[in-house]
């Protein structure tokens, strides 16, 4: 064991005694998946202020990104985030099963905002997070909104993080989903939003669409330590480059 390895073991041991774990960042594994499947376009649905796209860039993804964010304040932050990145575009839009207008519930922490009602399980897990207002948002269908982008790319990857509204996004994008080599999907282990899709339905749907799960990333955890949401990374077998 060399000096560097011994030092890493020592750090890991000290962290372990304090309840922490030293491990490879999940974004590193995700980037390996994107590279292996030759992803040249990421469709970022529920982009918030651009944290997901920024992570992609930080870990080596250089392809195009198209982000969708319906909240006005979050979209303003997203627009500033992407200002210097010519390969990253953003649209002020929600995505659902049908085009139209919907009322979004705005949460005190912004990232928990949803078209769907927040359930008591969410409130119990995060008492400081509440809905504090509403905002009318424009809704489009994924297939309608990304057709032009798909025409210029061969190997798209779809990420959806919409606080319980994932089913509706997928319902509006069957052609897009069929074109994708991979998907990252937020998976709820317990009901957090009224009518939201739970993990069993979501994983089953991905497998029915021809994808297999290849990775998990921890998402939202309660102060009690219980994990409430995770992200599943799925790929279509046989699409490696």
Beta strands, then each sheet from edge to edge (+ up, - down):
strand 1: 41-45
strand 2: 64-68
strand 3: 88-91
strand 4: 94-95
strand 5: 100-107
strand 6: 131-140
strand 7: 156-160
strand 8: 182-188
strand 9: 211-218
strand 10: 229-236
sheet 1: 3+ 2+ 1+ 7+ 8+ 10- 9+
sheet 2: 4+ 6+ 5-
end
